[in-house]
């Protein structure tokens, strides 16, 4: 379970809709991924998660570097 899911509910935001507004293809791919066999679904979602975390970490490090 997502740690941020309760936050999403508390603020009454539809984060998937917000993502769809910016990147509809990403949402389509996520929905299609759910219907894949388990091993492929796990691989794709893990890779997507790893890629996003890496970009997020790089972005934070960039802003820390600029701020110092």
Secondary structure, 3 states (H helix, E strand, C coil): CCCCHHHHHHHCCCHHHHHHHHCHHHHHHHHHHHCCCHHHHHHHHHHHHHHHHHHHHHHHHHHHHHHC
